[in-house]
Amino acid sequence: MANFKELLLKSTEDFPLLSPGELHVWNVFSKSSPARLVEYRNTLSEKELTKVHLFEFQQTRDSYIISQGALRMLLSGYLGIPPKSVKIGRRRKGKPYSIDDQGLYFNISNSGKLVTIAFSRDSELGIDVEQIRTLPDLDEMIIRNFTSREISFINGKSEERTTRFFRFWTIKESYLKAIGEGMRLTPDNLEFAIEKDGIRQLSVNGIFEQEDWNFKEFSIFPDYVGTLTYGRDNTVIKQLDFT
């Protein structure tokens, strides 16, 4: 993939066209040179710059600058306006959206050294990526967040237990991000199954209506798992590297 800055310098026509029926997933690597970090920082709004200083650790500050800066640069490519001019709003429960073009849907997730940002012209979407890692409270997390059927699957193979936990976690998180709720449903209200032919939504109870969603698992590196939740059938998913 060509350097993002080079794409914008050539012309907006060189930026990848996002057509209906397509979904773009950009992979951004959160290890950046000091010069690139300055580039990202220079795109941020005053509100975002103020938020940077609220983070206690430098690594967290840098991660926020990279993720928000990359988001602004990518939105500028799709919108054809400077990154600094991009306007990002927040819906009632915090989900970000493009004020400049509300027909451009996006969602962002980060874990470890990876940021993933997904874009669609069709409908709302959710994305979640997680680095597979040791969790000292794994047993408690499993009991607290999953149904008995899901727990049986997670515990089915001890050597895959942690990976299966994170697979289910990204499924639920991406779905809840797609509907704009975040992790606000109890385990009994939300249940999925991982089957040979893909992910199946078993039940969504309570105040939320069940809709038809598509789910796609993906893995950028062997120690990462992720899930996309999106609306349109037969969507073409394109993976792109942000360099």
Residue pairs with C-beta under 8 A, 6 or more apart in sequence:
1 240
1 241
1 242
1 243
2 14
2 243
3 243
4 73
4 74
4 77
4 242
4 243
5 39
7 14
7 15
7 77
8 15
8 73
8 76
8 77
12 77
12 80
15 77
15 78
16 24
16 77
16 238
16 240
18 24
18 78
18 104
18 119
18 120
18 121
19 121
20 121
20 122
20 232
21 122
21 232
21 234
21 235
21 236
22 120
22 121
22 235
22 236
22 237
22 238
23 118
23 119
23 120
23 122
23 125
23 228
23 230
23 235
23 236
23 237
23 238
24 118
24 119
24 120
24 238
24 240
25 116
25 117
25 118
25 127
25 218
25 228
25 237
25 238
25 239
25 240
26 70
26 74
26 116
26 117
26 118
26 119
26 240
26 241
26 242
27 114
27 115
27 116
27 220
27 239
27 240
27 241
27 242
28 66
28 67
28 70
28 114
28 115
28 116
28 117
28 242
29 113
29 114
29 115
29 242
30 62
30 63
30 66
30 67
30 110
30 112
30 113
30 114
30 115
31 113
32 40
32 62
32 66
37 62
37 65
37 66
39 69
40 65
40 66
40 68
40 69
40 70
40 73
41 49
41 52
41 65
41 69
42 69
42 84
43 68
43 69
43 72
43 73
43 76
43 83
43 84
43 86
44 52
44 65
44 68
44 69
44 72
45 84
45 88
48 68
51 64
52 61
52 64
52 65
53 61
55 61
55 64
63 110
63 115
66 115
67 108
67 110
67 115
69 83
70 115
70 117
70 242
71 88
71 106
71 108
71 117
72 83
72 84
72 86
72 88
73 83
73 242
74 117
74 119
74 242
75 83
75 86
75 88
75 98
75 100
75 104
75 106
76 82
76 83
76 85
76 86
78 101
78 104
78 119
79 86
79 98
79 100
79 101
79 104
81 100
86 98
86 100
87 98
87 99
87 100
88 96
88 97
88 98
88 99
89 96
89 97
89 98
89 99
90 96
90 97
91 97
91 180
92 180
93 180
93 181
93 182
93 184
94 182
95 107
95 177
95 180
96 106
96 107
96 108
97 105
97 106
98 104
98 106
103 121
104 119
104 121
105 119
105 120
105 121
105 122
105 123
105 124
105 125
106 117
106 118
106 119
106 120
106 125
107 117
107 118
107 125
107 126
107 127
107 174
107 177
107 178
108 115
108 116
108 117
108 118
108 127
109 115
109 116
109 117
109 127
109 128
109 129
109 173
109 174
109 177
109 226
110 116
110 129
111 129
111 130
111 131
111 224
112 131
112 133
112 224
113 131
114 129
114 131
114 220
114 221
114 224
116 127
116 129
116 220
116 226
117 127
117 242
118 125
118 127
118 228
118 230
120 230
120 232
120 235
122 230
122 231
122 232
122 235
123 230
123 231
123 232
124 178
124 179
124 180
124 231
125 178
125 228
125 229
125 230
125 231
126 173
126 174
126 175
126 176
126 177
126 178
126 179
126 228
126 229
126 230
127 174
127 177
127 226
127 227
127 228
127 229
128 169
128 170
128 171
128 173
128 174
128 177
128 226
128 227
129 170
129 220
129 224
129 225
129 226
130 166
130 169
130 170
130 224
130 225
130 226
131 223
131 224
132 162
132 163
132 166
132 223
132 224
132 225
133 162
133 223
134 162
135 141
135 162
135 165
138 161
138 162
138 165
141 165
142 151
142 154
142 155
142 165
143 151
144 187
145 169
145 172
145 183
145 187
146 154
146 168
146 187
147 187
147 188
147 190
147 191
149 191
149 193
149 202
150 168
150 187
150 191
150 192
150 193
153 164
153 168
153 193
153 194
154 161
154 164
154 165
154 168
155 161
156 164
157 164
163 225
164 194
166 225
167 194
167 217
167 225
167 227
168 192
168 194
170 217
170 225
170 226
170 227
171 192
171 194
171 199
171 215
171 217
171 227
171 229
172 183
172 190
172 192
173 183
173 227
174 215
174 226
174 227
174 228
174 229
175 190
175 192
175 201
175 213
175 215
175 229
176 182
176 183
176 184
176 185
176 190
177 229
178 213
178 229
178 230
178 231
179 208
179 211
181 208
185 204
185 206
185 208
188 205
189 203
189 204
189 205
189 206
189 208
190 203
190 204
190 205
191 201
191 202
191 203
191 204
192 199
192 200
192 201
192 202
192 215
193 199
193 200
193 202
198 215
198 216
199 215
199 217
199 227
201 210
201 213
201 215
203 210
204 210
211 231
212 231
213 229
213 230
213 231
214 229
214 230
214 231
214 232
214 233
214 235
215 227
215 228
215 229
216 227
216 228
216 230
216 237
217 225
217 226
217 227
218 226
218 227
218 228
218 237
218 239
219 225
219 226
220 226
220 239
228 237
